Amino acid sequence: MTSNHKYRIVITGVENSGKSTLIQPLAEKLNWPFVLELSRENEAVLNGTETFETLKELHRLEERIFEEMINSTSAKGVFCDTAGLSLDLWAESVFGKSVTAESSSKKIDLYLLCETIEKWENDPLRVIPNHQERIKKNNEFRARLELEKAPYIYIPVMPVDERVEFAERKIKEILDV
């Protein structure tokens, strides 16, 4: 890839996998901006009244924020806390269809698939307290990434600072950063 290419790295995985905990220190290490998970601020999601249109709108908004960020940064890339893949798996399981089917969003250069953490932490968006169920759901993420031949790194459970170092090292091995 050319040196002008700006990377998009998406941190993904099932709920309670440490995505939101990983993104900020990792972005700080590489001095990249990041987009937080927007569903955490969506009233319909927080109230449990989301519709397929809600998820589609979240996807459009994520893409718009990402585009603004990537076009305004001098950094080599942007991190995203979740993205279309998470919304698709959610929409497909609840509504039977994809939110990104008609999307022409920027290609994702690399996914960081975070392993789910066994210790449950309550959160208004989390609905799968059973660790084995979360493992099954995370396997759906992995299967989709493999089906789509998407580049990804599996991020195992470890203390946050070690996770950040592991992710940074792997990113640098794979991308020109």
N, C-alpha and C positions, 0 to 999 in steps of 0.2 A: 504494500500500500504506500501511497505517496506520503511525504512528510506533512502535507497539508490536511490529510485526513484526520477528522476528529472522531474519536471512538464513542460508542454508546455501550455501556456495560449495565446490564440489568441484574439486580439482586432479586432472586426469586426463590420460591419454595412455599410449602404449606405454612399455615399460621403457626406461631410459637417456634419459629426456627431462627430467630435472631436477625432477621433482615434489617429492621429499623435500627437495631443496636449496632450493626456492622457498618452501615452506610456512612455515617458521619466521620468516624475515625479513619476509615479507609479513604474517603474523599479528602480528608485533611492530609493524609500521608502523600497522596499524589497531587495535592493542590488542585483538585477538580471540583466544580460545582455539582450539586446533586438535587434531584427531584424526589421529594418525599411521597409516600403513599397517600393519594388523594382521598381514598375511600374513608380514611380516618376522620375526615372533616365533612363528609357528606351526611346531611341530616337524614335522608331516607335510609341510608345504610345503617347509621347509628340507631335509628328507630326500628330497623328490621322491616321496612316497607319498600325496599328497593325493587325496581322493576327492571325488565330487560333494557328499557330506554335509559334508566339511571346508569346502568353499567356501560352502555354505549356512550353516554355523555361523559362519564368518567374517563373512558378511553380517549375520546376526542380531546378532552381537557388536558390529560397527561401528555398527549402528543403535541398539543399546542405549546404547553409550558416547556417541554423538552426542546422543541424547535427554536423557541425564543432563546433558551439558555445556550444551546449549541451554537447559535448564530451570533451570540453576544460575548462568548468567552474566548480568551486567548489560550485557555488550557487545552491539553491534548484530547480531552474527552469530558463526558458527563456520565455520572452514575444515576440510575433510576431505581428507586425502591418499588419493586414490582413493575408491571407494565401489562401489555396485552395478553401475555400468556396466562397470568393469574386471573385476569378478568374473563378470558375465554373459558378456562376450566370451571370457573364459578358459574358463568352464564350457561355453559353446556350442561352442567349438573342440575341447575335449577330451572332453566328455561328451554333447554334442548337446542340451543343455537349459539353461534359464535358472535362476539361483538367486533371482532377484527376482520371478518370475512371480506368486507368491501374496502378495507383500509389499505392505504399505500404508505404506511408509516416507514420512517427510515429504518433500514436494516440494523439489526442488533449485532454488534461485533462479538459480544461475549456475554454469556449468562454465568452468574455465580449461583449455583443451586445449593442452598443452605439446608443441611440436615436438620430435622426437627429435634428440638431439645426435649428430653424426657420430662424434666420438671415443668409442670404446668404453671403458667402465669396468666391470671385472669386479665381480660381485656374486653372492652365492649364489642369488638369485632370478632372475637374468637368463639367458635361454636363446636370445636372438636377436642374436648379435654382428654379423651382416650389416646394414649401414646401410640398404640398399635394402629388405630384408625388414621392417625396423622402420618405414620410411616407409609401406610397404604396410599394415602392421598399424595404424599411426596413422591412415591413411585410413579404416580400418574404424571407428575411434572417431568420426571426423568424420561418416562416413556414418550411423552410428547416431544421433548427436546431431541431424543434419539430418532423418532419418526421423522421429524423435520430436518434432521441432520444439522441441528443448530450447535454451534460451538459452546461448550460449557465446561465449567470446573465444578466439581463436587466439593463443597466446603463442609468438612466434618465438624462435629461439636467439639469445642475446646474453649478454654478461657478467651474472652474477647480480644485481649492484646495478641494472643497467639493466632487467633482466627484472622485478625487484621494482617499480621505478618505473613501468614500462609497465603491469604488472598493476594496481597501485594506481590509476593514472590511469584506466584503463578501467573498473574496478569503480566508481569514484566517478562516472564519466559515466553508468553504467547504473543503479546502485542509489542509494538515498537514504542514503548513509553519510558 
